[in-house]
Amino acid sequence: LLGTTWLWDRVRVSGGAYGGFCSFDVRSGDFKYLSYRDPNLMKTIDNYDGTPDFLRDLEVNADMLAKSVIGTMGDVDKHQLPDAKGYTALMRHLLGETDEMRQELRDQILSTTGDDMRRFAGALEAVRSGPVCVVGGEEAVRGAAESLGLSLKSPLAAAAAGTA
């Protein structure tokens, strides 16, 4: 839902980035926003911070809910070529992910309501104060770090120095 409405409109269409989306890992609980080829880094971060408010005010109709559920189920049960099926089976085995766990996830997705989407806004509040990682042109990155009061750390430089 976020990638086809809020983030698409704000980051891609209005902001000029080639893409803007978010990702949630159900195994780790890790949520992240991403954009690429983004000429308006600070505005994009502001838009990400505005996502909880967007969700709280969202009027979810039956059509919007159905499209969101279908899209999410398509991600969970997407078609895979044989090599991807093997890799997925290996990861599920290593992570101890059972068929019952996958079915529970499907059941949760299929029973999602508009109220669930609005309640997710509370979880996204924590992302506002989370770490910010930017890969981009030096000028844009330095400007964003200064505006946000953040220090810059290069993961590559830290790894080379043995401090990562």
N, C-alpha and C positions, 0 to 999 in steps of 0.2 A: 504493500500500500504506500509506504513512504517513498519508495523509489519511483513510483509512477504518478505521484501527486506532488506532495510538498517538495521533496528534493529535486524532482525533475523540473518543476516550475521555478523554484528559487535558485538552485545551483546551476542547472543546465540552461534553461531558457532565459531567465533574467540575469544570471550571473556570468554566463558566457563560457562556463567550463564545458569540456567535451563530455564529461560524465559526472554524476553525483549520485551516490547510493549509500546504503548502509548494509551491514552484515551482522548476523547474530549466530554465534556458535552454541548450539544447544548442549554440547558436551561440557564446555568450559564456562558458559555464561558470558563469554566475551562479546561485547557489542562494540562495533566501530563504524564510524562514518568515513567515507572515502570520496575524493574527487580527483580528477586528473585533467591535466592541461588547463589549470584553473587560473584565470587572470585576476581574480578577486578574492584572494586568500582570506583576508579579514572578514569580508562580507559573507563568505561561505561559512566560516566559523560562527559568525553571528546567526546565520540561518540554522546551523546545526543546534545551536543553543536555543533556538526558537521552536524546535521540534516538539518538546513537551507541551507547549502552549497550543500548538497546532492540533495535537492529538486530543487534548482536553476539550477543545471547541468543536471537534469533528462531529458532524452529523452523518452517521453511517446508515445508509439505506440498504435494502436487501440486495440490490444489484452490486453495490460497492463491496459489501461483505462477501457475496458469492465469488466475485472476481478475485478478491484477496485470498480467500480460502483455496480456490482452485489454483492460483498462482503459487501459493505456498506448498500445496500438495504436489504440484509439478516439480518443485525443487526437491522435495523429500523423496519422491518416487520417480525421478527422471530416468529416461532411457539411458542405458550405458552400453558401450561396446565391451567386448570380452575382457580386454586388458583393464578397463576401469572397474568392471565387476570384480575382477580378481583383487585389485588394490582395495576396493571398498570392503570386500569380505575379509581381507587381511586386517584392515584397520578396525573393523567391528570386532573381530576376534581378539586383537591386542587390547582393545579398550573394554572388552567384556560387554559389548552391546548386544543384547538378546533380541529375538524377534518380538518378545513381549514388550520390551522397552520401546521398540520402534512402533508397535501397534498403539501403545499408550500415547506416544507423540502424535500419531495420526488422529487418534480419538480427540485429543486436546485441540488440535488444529480444526477438526471438523465441528467441534462444539464452540468455537470462538464466537463471541458476540461483540457488538459495538461497544458495550461497556468494558469488555476486556481490552479493546484497543485504547480506550480512553484511560483505563487504569495503568496501561503500560507507560503512560507519560510519567508517572511517579518513578518508575525504574530508570527512565532516561534522565531524570534530574541528576543522578549520580554521574552520568557521563559528562555533564557540564564541568565538573571539577576534576575530571580525569586527565590523564596525560595527553599531550598534543604532539603528534609526530608529523613532520612535514618533510617531504622530499621535493626539492624544487630549486629554482634559481636562487643564487645567494642573496641577491638584493631583496627579493620578495620574502624569503625566509627570515632574513635579519630584520626587515621592517615589521613582520608579524610578531617576531619574538619581542621586539622593543615595545610594540603596542600592547602586548599581553603581559609584559613584565616577566618574560621567561628567559632562562639562560639557554644558550645553544650548546648542544653536545653532538658531536659527530660519532655515530656508532662505528664507523669505519676507522676513524682515528683512534677511538678508544680500544678497538680490537687490536689494531696494530701496536699500540702501546702496552697491551696486555692488561688493560684496566676495565675491560667490558664485563 
